Amino acid sequence: MGKIKSVNPATGELNEEFDLYSQQVVNQKIGDSRKAFAQWKNEPLCERTFSIECVGEVLRDRKEELAELITKEMGKPIRESLSEIEKCAWTCDYFAKNAESFLASEFVETDAEISGYVYEPSGVILSIMPWDFPFWQALRFGIPAVAGGNTVLLKHASNVPMCALEIENIFIEAGFPEGVFQTLLIDGNTASSLISRDEINAVSFAGSRPGGERVAGAAGKSIKKFILELGGSDPLIVLEDADVDKVAKAAVIARFQNCGQSCIAAKRLLVDEKIAADFTEKFTEHVRDLKIGDPMDNATDMGPMAGEKQRNILEEQILLSKNNGAKAILEGGKTDDEGYFYKPSVLSNVSEKAPVVVEETFGPVAPIITFNNEEDAIKIANNTEFGLGASIWSKDKQKAMRMTKHIEAGVITINNIVSSDPRLPFGGMKKSGIGREMYRHGMLEFMNVKSMKVY
């Protein structure tokens, strides 16, 4: 039987290792999920939302412990891990409060005496999630899914098994019935093989484009609903009239939080050429001021990358981009420390064909690209297969709002960094995904709509 290992990215030391679940255990878990669904879907909505409130309470009561677990397993600074847990708890509150209105049935006037529609849960949802926000990614899908009466089987990323198991424990601690939310310690091939099984009704996937293609293919072949939240190459667009001091500081957070390992990080900094020199100088100064080190230290701004593989991929992308003409304003690279640390890199003179522009970069590198005017900025921003998020920075908010109509992205912010919010739908265009998470739209993705007429 294979093993799954949890390694501390800051030290390279083994946290713990686990046996992958046998086929017998997987079958048992799936069976438990089916049995739980038969009962959970019929629980009054007020009981389901009360249970979700309890999850939020557990998260808050244990937030320091859970944040340390995140940091120990995937390396983000403890401050960011605490914020992640707090955001998960807030999301529990939000869906507990709003699930009733989101799922309300509606009467519609037709030729019948009575007509309308109701929402009913889809069933057992297989959730395949990434490691960059191990609690948030799993719960921003899982909370509205179970609120709607579905049950969830979580296949988490292989480098965060301790987080995955603890998420299941939190649901148990909050009083959820056995089988409503379970974790599967399985590999990717086993997860893919589950999609075609009759007991699985739908799939939610967040991760890379190749992984999304495999999930979509398997789900489509089985005629099953799927949601894909894939990668991004978000542009941060700085117009000539922007507050350069403000945006230079914000851009450091937008690009380097979570060590740059976020689908909605600002991966391309697009700056009007008339202010590019000023912006570049101030931005680079702020990057130099980042404190890189022990992620358990509250003073640390940036911890290690999540693993050696991710670090090597980033290093190759930067090297090939330099070979393609990119210049290092700030030279990054591996450090001599234990663990998977990588100093941030800032690049200029970046070709439109450079890997740091064409591909998704999942690490601390910031390419600065200049543009001539707004039309040029829009063209560069859209010159990517991705369309997840974008931000526009300008003192003229009306002008920035007019630009949003032409930016191909599912989430756009003006004068702030891109972030996901349970109060708004979240998802991408183009190769950044299919479907939406959060808000009412995300909750309804895994609800069946049943129309009825009475004559």
C-alpha positions in Angstrom: 0.0 0.0 0.0 1.3 3.4 -0.9 2.1 6.3 1.5 1.3 9.9 1.6 3.7 12.2 3.2 3.4 15.6 5.0 6.6 17.6 4.8 7.3 20.9 6.5 8.3 23.3 3.7 10.3 25.5 6.0 12.6 22.7 7.2 12.2 19.9 4.7 11.5 17.6 7.7 8.8 14.9 7.7 5.7 15.9 9.7 3.9 12.6 9.4 3.1 10.0 6.8 -0.1 8.1 6.2 -1.2 5.0 4.4 -3.3 5.6 1.3 -6.8 4.3 1.8 -7.3 0.8 0.4 -10.1 0.2 -2.1 -12.1 -1.4 0.7 -11.9 1.7 2.8 -12.7 3.9 -0.1 -15.8 1.8 -0.9 -16.9 2.0 2.7 -16.5 5.8 2.7 -18.5 6.2 -0.5 -21.2 3.9 1.0 -21.3 6.0 4.2 -21.7 9.1 2.1 -24.6 7.6 0.2 -26.4 6.6 3.4 -25.7 9.9 5.0 -27.2 11.7 1.9 -30.4 9.8 2.2 -31.0 11.3 5.6 -29.1 14.6 5.4 -31.1 15.9 2.4 -34.3 15.5 4.5 -33.0 17.4 7.5 -34.8 20.7 7.9 -32.8 23.5 6.5 -32.7 25.2 9.9 -30.9 22.1 11.3 -28.4 22.1 8.5 -27.6 25.7 8.9 -27.3 25.3 12.7 -24.7 22.6 12.1 -22.8 25.0 9.8 -22.8 27.7 12.5 -21.2 25.1 14.8 -18.4 24.5 12.2 -17.7 28.3 12.4 -17.6 28.1 16.2 -15.1 25.2 16.1 -12.9 27.1 13.6 -12.9 30.2 15.8 -12.3 28.3 19.0 -9.3 26.4 17.5 -8.0 29.0 15.1 -4.5 29.3 16.5 -4.0 25.5 16.4 -5.5 25.1 12.9 -3.4 28.0 11.6 -0.3 26.4 12.9 -1.3 23.2 11.1 -1.6 25.1 7.8 1.8 26.8 8.2 3.5 23.6 9.3 2.1 21.7 6.3 2.3 24.2 3.4 4.5 27.0 4.7 2.5 30.2 4.5 3.2 32.8 7.2 1.2 32.3 10.4 -0.5 35.6 10.0 -2.0 34.5 6.7 -3.0 31.1 8.1 -4.9 32.8 10.9 -6.7 35.0 8.3 -7.6 31.9 6.3 -9.2 30.2 9.3 -11.1 33.4 10.2 -12.4 33.7 6.6 -13.6 30.2 6.7 -15.5 30.9 9.9 -17.1 34.0 8.4 -18.2 32.0 5.4 -19.9 29.5 7.7 -21.8 32.5 9.2 -22.7 33.8 5.8 -24.2 30.7 4.4 -25.9 29.8 7.7 -27.7 33.2 7.5 -28.5 33.2 3.7 -29.1 29.6 2.8 -32.8 29.9 3.3 -33.2 32.8 0.9 -30.8 31.3 -1.6 -32.8 28.0 -1.7 -36.3 29.5 -1.5 -38.8 27.9 -3.9 -40.6 30.2 -6.3 -44.1 30.3 -7.7 -44.4 31.3 -11.3 -47.5 32.3 -13.2 -48.3 29.9 -16.1 -51.4 28.3 -17.6 -51.5 25.9 -14.6 -53.5 26.5 -11.4 -50.2 26.4 -9.4 -46.7 26.3 -10.9 -43.1 27.0 -9.8 -39.9 25.3 -8.9 -37.9 24.0 -6.0 -34.3 23.2 -5.4 -33.1 19.8 -4.4 -29.5 18.6 -3.6 -27.6 16.7 -6.3 -26.2 14.0 -4.0 -22.6 12.9 -3.2 -20.1 15.5 -4.5 -16.5 14.5 -5.0 -14.3 17.5 -4.2 -10.7 17.6 -5.5 -8.8 20.5 -4.0 -5.4 22.1 -4.1 -2.9 23.0 -1.3 -2.4 26.7 -1.6 -5.3 27.6 0.8 -6.0 24.1 2.3 -8.9 25.1 4.5 -10.4 27.9 2.4 -10.4 26.0 -0.9 -12.1 23.0 0.7 -14.7 24.9 2.8 -15.7 27.6 0.4 -17.1 24.8 -1.7 -18.0 22.4 1.1 -20.0 24.7 3.3 -22.7 25.7 0.7 -22.7 22.2 -0.7 -23.7 20.6 2.6 -26.0 23.5 3.5 -27.9 22.5 0.4 -28.3 18.9 1.6 -25.4 17.3 -0.4 -22.7 15.2 1.1 -19.0 15.6 0.3 -16.0 13.4 -0.3 -12.8 15.5 -0.1 -9.7 14.4 -2.1 -7.2 17.0 -1.0 -3.8 17.7 -2.4 -1.2 15.0 -1.4 1.0 17.4 0.5 -1.7 18.5 3.0 -3.1 15.3 4.4 -3.1 16.6 8.0 -5.2 19.5 7.0 -7.5 17.3 5.0 -8.1 14.9 8.0 -8.6 17.8 10.4 -11.2 19.3 8.2 -13.2 16.1 8.5 -12.7 16.1 12.2 -14.1 19.6 12.5 -17.4 18.5 10.9 -17.5 15.6 13.4 -16.7 18.0 16.3 -19.4 20.4 15.1 -22.0 17.6 15.4 -22.5 16.6 11.7 -23.9 13.1 11.2 -21.4 10.5 10.2 -20.7 10.5 6.4 -21.8 14.0 5.5 -18.3 15.3 5.1 -15.4 12.8 4.7 -11.8 12.9 3.6 -10.3 10.4 1.2 -6.5 9.8 1.4 -6.1 8.6 -2.2 -3.9 9.5 -5.1 -4.9 11.3 -8.2 -5.5 8.3 -10.4 -7.8 6.8 -7.8 -9.7 10.0 -7.5 -10.2 10.2 -11.3 -11.5 6.6 -11.3 -14.2 7.5 -8.8 -15.8 10.1 -11.1 -17.5 7.4 -13.2 -19.0 5.5 -10.3 -22.7 5.7 -10.0 -22.5 6.7 -6.3 -20.8 10.0 -7.2 -23.2 12.6 -8.6 -21.0 15.6 -9.3 -17.4 16.9 -9.1 -15.9 20.1 -7.9 -12.3 20.7 -8.9 -9.8 23.4 -8.1 -6.3 23.2 -9.5 -4.3 23.2 -12.7 -5.6 23.3 -16.2 -4.3 19.8 -17.0 -6.0 18.4 -13.9 -9.2 20.2 -14.9 -9.1 18.8 -18.4 -8.9 15.3 -16.9 -11.8 15.9 -14.5 -13.9 17.5 -17.2 -13.3 14.6 -19.6 -14.2 12.0 -17.0 -17.3 13.8 -15.8 -18.5 14.6 -19.3 -18.1 10.9 -20.3 -20.3 10.0 -17.3 -22.7 12.9 -17.9 -22.1 14.5 -14.5 -22.1 18.0 -13.4 -18.7 19.5 -12.7 -17.2 22.8 -11.6 -13.7 23.9 -12.5 -11.7 26.6 -10.7 -8.4 26.6 -12.6 -5.3 28.8 -12.8 -4.9 32.5 -13.6 -2.4 35.0 -14.9 -4.1 38.1 -13.4 -3.1 41.5 -14.7 -2.7 44.4 -12.2 -3.2 47.4 -14.4 -1.7 50.7 -13.2 -3.0 53.7 -15.1 -1.2 57.0 -15.4 -3.3 58.8 -12.8 -3.0 56.0 -10.2 -1.7 56.7 -6.7 1.7 55.2 -7.3 2.7 55.0 -3.6 -0.5 53.2 -2.7 -0.5 50.8 -5.6 3.2 50.0 -5.2 2.6 48.8 -1.7 -0.6 46.9 -2.6 1.1 45.2 -5.6 3.6 43.6 -3.2 0.8 41.9 -1.3 -1.1 41.1 -4.5 1.9 39.4 -6.0 3.8 37.9 -3.0 1.2 36.9 -0.4 1.3 33.1 0.2 4.8 33.3 -1.5 3.0 34.1 -4.7 1.2 30.8 -4.7 -2.3 31.8 -5.4 -4.6 31.5 -8.5 -5.7 35.1 -8.0 -2.3 36.6 -7.4 -1.3 39.6 -9.6 1.0 37.6 -11.9 1.5 40.4 -14.4 2.1 44.0 -13.4 1.0 46.3 -16.3 2.1 49.8 -15.8 1.6 53.0 -18.0 5.0 53.8 -19.4 4.8 57.4 -18.2 4.9 56.3 -14.6 6.7 53.0 -15.0 10.1 54.2 -13.6 8.5 55.7 -10.5 6.3 52.6 -9.9 9.2 50.2 -10.5 11.5 51.9 -8.1 8.9 52.1 -5.3 7.6 48.6 -5.9 11.1 47.1 -5.9 12.0 48.9 -2.7 9.0 47.4 -0.9 9.9 44.0 -2.2 13.3 44.3 -0.8 11.8 45.2 2.6 9.9 41.9 2.8 11.0 39.8 5.7 11.6 36.2 4.5 12.0 33.4 7.1 10.4 31.2 9.7 6.7 31.2 8.8 5.8 30.6 12.4 7.2 34.0 13.3 4.5 36.7 13.4 6.9 39.2 11.9 7.6 37.1 8.8 6.1 38.4 5.5 7.0 35.5 3.2 7.7 31.9 4.0 9.0 29.1 1.8 7.4 27.7 -1.3 5.2 24.6 -0.7 7.7 22.1 -2.1 10.9 21.4 -4.1 8.9 20.6 -7.3 7.1 24.0 -7.3 10.4 25.8 -6.6 12.2 24.0 -9.5 9.3 24.8 -11.9 9.4 28.5 -11.0 13.2 28.6 -11.4 13.0 27.1 -14.9 10.3 29.7 -15.9 12.4 32.6 -14.7 15.6 31.2 -16.4 13.8 30.7 -19.8 12.3 34.2 -19.5 15.7 35.7 -19.0 17.0 33.7 -22.0 14.1 35.3 -23.9 15.4 38.8 -23.0 13.9 39.6 -19.5 16.1 41.6 -17.2 16.3 41.1 -13.5 15.6 44.4 -11.6 15.8 42.3 -8.4 17.5 39.0 -8.6 15.7 36.2 -6.8 16.6 32.6 -6.3 17.0 29.7 -3.9 18.5 30.5 -0.5 20.9 28.5 1.6 18.3 27.9 4.3 16.8 24.6 5.0 13.4 24.1 3.3 12.1 25.5 0.1 12.7 29.2 0.3 13.0 31.4 -2.8 13.8 35.1 -2.8 11.5 37.2 -4.8 12.4 38.2 -8.3 11.3 41.4 -10.2 11.7 41.4 -14.0 11.5 44.0 -16.7 11.8 44.0 -20.5 9.7 40.8 -20.5 8.7 39.4 -23.9 5.0 38.5 -24.5 6.2 35.0 -25.2 8.2 34.6 -22.0 7.1 31.7 -19.7 6.5 34.1 -16.8 3.8 35.8 -19.0 2.4 32.9 -21.1 2.3 30.3 -18.3 0.9 30.6 -14.8 3.6 31.3 -12.3 3.0 29.9 -8.9 5.7 31.6 -6.9 7.5 34.9 -6.0 8.3 36.4 -9.4 6.8 39.8 -10.6 7.2 40.7 -14.3 6.6 44.4 -15.0 5.2 45.2 -18.5 4.6 48.7 -19.8 1.8 50.0 -22.0 1.2 53.1 -24.0 -2.5 53.8 -23.4 -5.7 52.2 -22.1 -6.4 50.3 -25.3 -2.9 48.9 -25.2 -3.3 47.9 -21.6 -6.6 46.0 -22.4 -4.9 44.2 -25.3 -2.0 43.1 -23.1 -4.3 42.1 -20.2 -6.4 39.9 -22.5 -3.4 38.4 -24.3 -3.6 35.2 -22.2 -5.5 31.9 -22.2 -6.5 32.7 -18.6 -9.3 34.9 -17.4 -9.7 34.6 -13.6 -9.1 38.0 -12.0 -7.8 41.5 -12.7 -7.3 44.8 -10.9 -7.3 48.3 -12.3 -5.8 51.2 -10.4 -6.8 54.8 -11.2 -8.1 57.9 -9.4 -10.8 58.1 -12.0 -13.1 55.4 -10.9 -15.6 55.9 -13.7 -12.8 55.5 -16.3 -11.7 52.3 -14.5 -15.2 51.0 -14.4 -15.6 51.6 -18.2 -12.4 49.5 -18.7 -13.8 46.5 -16.9 -16.3 45.9 -19.7 -13.3 45.1 -21.9 -11.3 43.0 -19.5 -11.8 39.2 -19.9 -11.9 38.1 -16.3 -14.4 36.7 -13.9 -13.4 38.9 -10.9 -12.3 42.5 -11.3 -11.4 45.0 -8.6 -10.7 48.7 -8.8 -8.1 50.2 -6.5 -7.7 47.0 -4.4 -6.2 43.6 -4.8 -8.3 40.7 -6.1 -9.8 38.4 -3.5 -12.6 35.9 -3.2 -15.6 36.9 -1.2 -18.6 34.6 -0.2 -20.9 37.5 -0.9 -20.1 37.5 -4.6 -19.8 34.7 -7.2 -16.3 33.6 -7.9 -14.9 31.9 -11.0 -13.1 32.6 -14.3 -13.5 33.0 -18.0 -11.6 31.2 -20.8 -9.2 28.5 -19.6 -9.6 29.7 -15.9 -12.6 27.5 -15.3 -16.3 26.7 -15.7 -19.0 27.5 -13.2 -19.0 29.6 -10.1 -18.3 29.2 -6.4 -19.8 31.1 -3.4 -22.8 33.4 -3.1 -26.1 32.1 -4.4 -24.7 31.2 -7.8 -22.1 28.9 -6.2 -24.6 27.3 -3.9 -27.0 26.5 -6.7 -24.3 24.8 -8.9 -24.9 21.6 -7.0 -28.7 21.9 -6.6 -31.2 20.3 -9.0 -34.0 22.5 -10.1 -37.4 20.7 -10.2 -40.2 22.5 -12.0 -43.9 21.6 -11.2 -47.3 22.4 -12.4 -50.7 21.7 -10.8 -53.8 21.8 -12.9 
